[in-house]
């Protein structure tokens, strides 16, 4: 205490307050006991169980042994069926397991609509596409079916559409028989773009234009243009032979070969039309007419006509010699 009745205390006292004795005298509440380090530090976190521990915990649960037993029996049965051929027999009769399940759910193929076919038969289209009772609409590979059909020469374009739940639409655009092509002793039916369709076995196609020679099927447009420029002689022309891939020789019904030039064959054919109109050149006993030289026609006579002409020329020569 100082002379004025004040309580003396040190200015360096700790910030937790006055001494316990002094606080007790002043009527203050006692300070709580200081916390120990263990009370201040948070409790240690327990490690969480890992994924492996969770799996082991589930496997240790009830019923695991029974599930493993059933799976083992099923695997053994499947292996025995595969080795014994039973699975293959089942697939051949009913289809793949996925197809069997899909058909059970209502996705079987109950109707197949085919449109656009003319030469092809419906059963042939289905056989080539591989569509049958074993297939389900859900797992049907339409891209594979379209590729199979497009591989047929007669098919120009094919489209396959699923109509759920149980219908299939197949649309076919066929190449139409357009001409006959003879090459290496074989006659084939070809389309307008020159693609061979089939061997010539049906006489209903005998009226189609006939081209002969390697590559002639790819130049049908040239041959048809010549037929158009032939005018009245078109009915006499039975075939066009492509020579060396560059020029045409026309064969007539009477057996005469008309040799056309590589350049401007239509003009040469127009000259032949005029010759036939004025002198009936195609009605004479000749083997060929060579029109490859501009402004000139070279005729090759038949053997009999050639012998007759030779005899005639000989007699004329003798007659001139006698007068001389």
Residue pairs with C-beta under 8 A, 6 or more apart in sequence:
1 7
1 8
2 8
7 22
9 18
9 22
16 31
17 23
17 28
17 31
18 26
18 28
20 30
20 31
23 29
23 30
23 31
24 30
49 57
58 64
78 87
80 86
81 87
81 90
82 88
91 134
92 134
93 134
94 100
94 134
95 103
95 133
95 134
95 135
95 136
96 134
96 139
98 136
98 139
99 134
99 135
99 136
99 138
99 139
100 136
102 108
102 136
102 137
102 138
102 139
103 136
105 138
106 165
106 166
107 136
107 137
107 138
107 164
107 165
107 166
108 136
108 137
108 166
109 131
109 133
109 135
109 136
109 137
109 140
109 166
109 167
109 168
110 166
110 167
111 166
111 167
111 168
112 126
112 131
112 167
112 168
112 169
112 170
113 167
113 168
113 169
113 170
114 122
114 125
114 170
114 171
114 172
115 169
115 170
115 171
115 172
116 171
116 172
116 173
116 174
117 125
117 172
117 174
118 174
118 176
119 154
119 174
119 177
119 197
120 152
120 154
120 155
120 172
120 174
125 149
125 170
125 172
126 132
128 148
128 149
128 152
129 145
129 148
129 149
129 160
129 170
130 145
130 148
131 140
131 145
131 168
137 162
137 164
137 165
137 166
137 167
137 168
140 162
140 168
142 160
142 161
142 162
145 158
145 160
145 170
146 158
146 159
146 160
149 155
149 158
149 160
149 170
149 172
150 157
150 158
153 175
153 195
153 196
153 197
153 198
154 174
154 175
154 191
154 197
154 198
155 172
155 173
155 174
155 175
156 173
156 174
156 175
156 191
157 172
157 173
158 170
158 171
158 172
158 173
159 169
159 170
159 171
160 168
160 169
160 170
160 171
161 168
161 169
161 171
162 168
162 169
163 169
175 191
175 192
175 193
175 195
175 197
176 191
176 192
177 189
177 190
177 191
177 197
177 205
177 208
178 190
178 191
178 192
178 208
178 209
178 220
179 189
179 190
179 192
179 208
179 209
179 210
179 211
179 217
179 220
180 187
180 188
180 189
180 190
180 200
180 205
180 206
180 208
180 209
180 210
180 211
181 187
181 188
181 189
181 190
181 194
181 196
181 210
181 211
181 212
181 216
181 217
182 188
182 210
182 211
182 212
182 213
182 239
183 212
183 213
183 214
183 216
183 217
186 199
187 199
187 200
187 210
188 196
188 197
188 198
188 199
188 200
188 217
189 196
189 197
189 198
189 199
189 200
189 205
189 208
190 196
190 197
190 217
190 220
191 197
192 220
194 217
194 218
194 220
196 217
209 220
209 223
209 224
209 227
209 240
210 238
210 239
210 240
211 217
211 219
211 220
211 223
211 239
211 240
211 241
211 242
212 239
212 240
212 241
212 242
213 241
213 242
213 243
213 245
214 242
214 245
215 242
215 245
216 223
216 240
216 241
216 242
219 242
222 248
223 240
223 242
223 248
225 266
226 240
226 248
226 250
226 260
226 265
226 266
226 269
227 234
227 237
228 234
229 266
229 269
229 270
230 237
230 250
230 269
230 273
231 273
232 273
232 276
233 252
233 269
233 272
233 273
233 276
233 282
236 252
236 253
236 254
236 282
237 250
237 251
237 252
237 253
238 251
238 252
238 253
239 250
239 251
240 248
240 249
240 250
240 251
241 248
241 249
241 250
241 251
242 248
243 249
246 262
247 259
247 260
247 261
247 262
247 265
247 292
248 260
248 265
249 257
249 258
249 259
249 260
250 257
250 258
250 260
250 269
251 257
251 258
252 258
252 282
254 282
254 283
255 287
256 282
256 286
256 287
256 288
256 289
257 287
257 288
257 289
258 269
258 272
258 288
258 289
258 291
259 288
259 289
259 290
259 291
259 292
260 268
260 269
260 291
260 292
261 268
261 291
261 292
261 293
261 294
268 291
268 292
269 291
271 291
271 297
272 281
272 282
272 289
272 291
275 281
275 297
276 282
281 289
281 297
281 299
282 289
284 299
284 305
285 301
285 302
285 304
285 305
286 299
286 300
286 301
286 302
286 305
287 300
287 301
287 302
288 299
288 300
289 297
289 298
289 299
289 300
290 297
290 298
290 299
290 300
291 297
301 309
